[in-house]
């Protein structure tokens, strides 16, 4: 958490994505969905987290603007520059690429472990996808790639990690059920996936490093990885697919590290 002091008052504000509450994240998703600017989002997130609102007024003698932030009974008189500095607390929400600023999800805590799709409860993954299998991860990558050309593939994507208890016990997925999921939860799930992918790329740098682009689909490329882990033994492929994601990634990372040593 980050501490903000205004006059003698202290406010604790979220300093990372994972410190955002469900309510704060939901509010952020709403702002992003309205195509709000970076500065607008930072200001509104500041006010929301403080439980405050702002009043703007002009100082006639200097023709400059001042702002009064009102939080409960407290009032804080700030210049435009001071407001901008305070709002920079939320700069971690954004990234800049090729001159364009966009929301930069670094969320690895699943904010919606359970949610409703229509009238049915569905249950999602643990933080950082620690409880899914390697095969489920492959399907997530595959459907995420498909979403670039077919937005409707999001329901297949979500059905990999969100299921009813009965469907999970029976190993079934239900993309149709995902259509009843709240748009807010859908966005949160995508941000959670993107944040976790960033985390995995840092944790397993050799596994997720760049290099020569692979031809073919994500699914085909990952099936080649399954073949390699199974040493081309068909009887071992199911074992590899059903292995927990992190176990498989550790194995791939070690193999890549050993390959580097051989080349040296």
C-alpha positions, 0 to 999 in steps of 0.5 A: 500500500502507498501512504498519502498525507494531506495536511495532517490526514493519512490515506492508505491507497493501493500501490499495486494491482494486487492491492486493489479491492474488488470494488476498486477494480470494478470501478477501474474496469468501468472507467477503462470501458468508457475510454477515459484518458489516463489522467481522468482515470488516475484522478477518479481512482484517487477520489474513489479510493479516498471516498472523496470528490473534487471542486474546481474553481478559478483564482481571479487575480492570477487566472489560475485554477485551484482544486478542493478535494473533499473527503468527509469533513476534510477539505484540501486546497490544491493546485493543478500541479499538486493534484497531478503529482498526487494522482501519479500514485496510480501511474502503475496502472498504465504503460506506454508503447509506441507513444500510446498509453494504455492500461497495463494489467499486472493482476495475479490475484484472481478477484473473482474466485466465484461468480454467477453466470445467469443463475448458476455459480461457477468457480475460477482458478487460484491466484496466478493459475497455480491450480490448472493443468498444462493442458488447460494452459494450452487451451487458454493460449489457444482461445486467447489467440483465437479472440484476436479474430473471433471475439466470441472465442472469449466464452471458450477461453472462460470455460477453461477456468470457470466451471460449475462444481459438477462440470469440474468433477466431470471434466466438462466445459460449458462455453454457452454458460459463460455468455451469462457472465458479467462483462465486468468479470469477463474483463477482470478474467482477461486482465488476470490472465494477462497479468499472470502471463507477465508473471510467468514470463518473469519466473520462467524467462527461458520458457517464455523468451523470444527467438525465432517465431514458431509457425502454426497455431499455438495449439500445434506448437504446444503439442510439440512441447508435450511431445518433447516432454513425453520424449515422443512416448505416446503413453506419457503424453496424457501424464504431461497434459495432466501435470500441474502447469507450474510442474511442467513449466519448471521442467521446460525451464530446466531443459532450456537451461541445460540446452544452453549449457550444452551450447556453451 
